[in-house]
Amino acid sequence: MEFGRWYPLAEAADHAPAGPGVFQLRLRTGLIDYPRGKSAMVRYGAADDVRAAVVALAGEVGAVDWLCRHLLGPTTGEEATALAARLSRDFAVRFGHPPSPP
C-alpha cells in the first residue's frame, strides 16, 4: 500500500483520481489531542470516485487548512472500503479514538 504526496485539499480536483480508492485528510499544521497521543490526521475515507468525494469535502469544510493524499494504484470499491475501515480502526487502537476534525 502506497499513498501519494500530500496536496492542499483545495487543490483536490487537480490531483485526486476520478476512480475508486482511499484518501486521507490531515491538518497542514498542528496536532489534535487524542486520548492516547497527538496526530494531524482527521479522516480516512473511501469512495467510488475519490476526486468527487474530496472535492465535495473541500466544499463542505470551506477554507480549512487541510492536506489530502490518495492511495496510488488501482483498487476496487470493495477493497477501498475495507482498507479505509482498517486504517481508521488501527488509528483508533493506537490513539484511543477514530480520526476526527478539530
C-alpha positions in Angstrom: 0.0 0.0 0.0 1.5 3.3 -1.1 0.0 6.8 -0.8 1.0 9.7 -3.0 2.2 13.0 -1.8 0.2 15.4 0.3 -1.5 18.3 -1.5 -3.9 21.1 -0.3 -7.4 19.8 -0.1 -8.5 22.9 -2.0 -6.5 21.5 -5.0 -8.0 18.1 -4.9 -9.7 18.5 -8.3 -6.2 18.8 -9.8 -4.7 15.8 -8.1 -7.2 13.2 -6.9 -8.1 10.3 -9.3 -11.6 10.0 -10.7 -12.0 6.4 -9.7 -12.3 4.1 -6.7 -9.8 4.5 -3.9 -8.8 5.5 -0.5 -7.9 9.0 0.7 -6.5 10.6 3.9 -7.0 14.1 5.3 -4.7 15.8 7.8 -4.1 19.2 9.3 -1.4 21.2 7.4 0.0 22.4 10.8 -0.6 21.5 14.4 -1.9 18.4 16.1 -5.1 17.1 17.5 -5.2 15.7 21.1 -6.5 12.2 21.1 -6.8 10.1 24.2 -3.5 8.3 23.7 -1.5 10.8 21.8 -1.4 13.6 19.2 -1.9 13.3 15.4 -2.6 15.6 12.5 -4.9 13.0 10.9 -8.6 14.0 10.6 -10.1 11.4 8.3 -9.7 8.2 6.3 -12.2 7.7 3.5 -13.0 5.5 0.6 -15.0 6.4 -2.5 -16.0 5.1 -5.9 -14.8 8.4 -7.2 -12.1 9.9 -5.0 -11.9 13.2 -6.9 -15.6 13.8 -6.5 -15.5 12.8 -2.8 -12.6 15.1 -1.8 -13.9 18.0 -3.9 -17.2 17.7 -2.1 -15.4 17.6 1.3 -13.4 20.7 0.3 -16.7 22.4 -0.4 -18.2 21.3 2.9 -15.3 22.4 5.1 -14.5 25.6 3.2 -11.2 27.3 3.8 -9.8 24.9 6.5 -6.1 24.3 6.0 -6.1 20.5 5.4 -3.9 18.4 3.2 -5.1 15.4 1.2 -3.5 12.4 -0.4 -4.7 9.2 -2.0 -3.7 5.6 -2.5 -1.7 5.0 -5.6 -2.5 2.2 -7.9 -5.8 0.6 -9.0 -8.3 -0.7 -6.4 -11.8 -1.8 -6.4 -14.6 -0.1 -4.4 -14.8 -3.0 -2.0 -11.0 -3.1 -1.4 -11.0 0.7 -0.8 -13.9 0.5 1.7 -12.2 -2.3 3.6 -8.8 -0.6 3.6 -10.2 2.8 4.8 -12.1 0.9 7.6 -8.9 -0.9 8.6 -6.9 2.3 8.7 -9.5 4.0 10.9 -9.6 1.0 13.2 -5.9 0.9 13.5 -5.8 4.6 14.2 -8.4 4.2 17.0 -6.4 1.4 18.6 -3.3 3.5 18.6 -4.8 6.9 19.5 -7.9 5.8 21.5 -10.4 7.4 19.1 -11.0 7.3 15.4 -9.6 10.3 13.5 -11.9 13.3 13.6 -11.7 17.0 12.7 -11.0 19.5 15.5 
